[in-house]
Amino acid sequence: MAQELNLKKHNIFSDAESEITFRDDLMFDKTKIEGYILDFLVNKLKSVAEDKRGFCFQDIVYDFFEYRRIPLIKTKKTRDFGIDGVITLDAGIFGKINLGLQAKYSLIDSNDVDLFLSALKHAELQLGVIVCKDSRKLQKYELNSKLKAILLSRGINVKERLINQKLDITPVIILKMEDIVKIVALDIRGFVASVYKQ
């Protein structure tokens, strides 16, 4: 058991949080925290060979869900454009909801989303999350209102602009790296505020 604990890798967001909470020059400023986290992630990605950055980004995505304490089952690392993991959310009286996860270290477009929808169907999953480096404007893929309510009730913060947008029934949520940075920055700033009452 002790050996297993020593083999566990560090969570990149926990590492960033540890450094931020000891920096008086940034721990009280959400914008500075966001900048620090973004630089932290970019430096991590640049530290690996270019052909390995997709897998590094996937590990960052896994770390994000672990940091947020959201149960995740990881799949094997392949280049099959399929499912990279399954997220399980407890929806209270509605039971558990499984969402397929795909991490894409690239600019995605509607073709990527269509391929992911096909992978979800093949895996017999109804809902999914794509976490990407960036995306083109994807008007036809907007967050389902029921899914939004479930995610927000479980404490998953999404950008305010997303909440205020028109909603439809497309079963895919798209989170960009900047969304993850903002979510983690809010978490860290909230933690600092609770400790220092500022």
Buried (B, 14 or more C-beta within 10 A) or exposed (E): EEEEEEEEEEBBBEBBBEBBBEEEEBBBBBEBBBBBBBEBBEEBBEEBEEEEBBBBBBBBBBBBBBBBEBEBEBBEEEEEEBBBBBBEBEBEEEEEBBBBBBBBBEEBEBEBBEBBBEBBEEBEBEBBBBBBBEBEEBEEBBBBEEBBEBBEEBEBBBBEEBEEEEBEEBBBBBBBBEBBBBBBBBBBBEBBEEEEEE
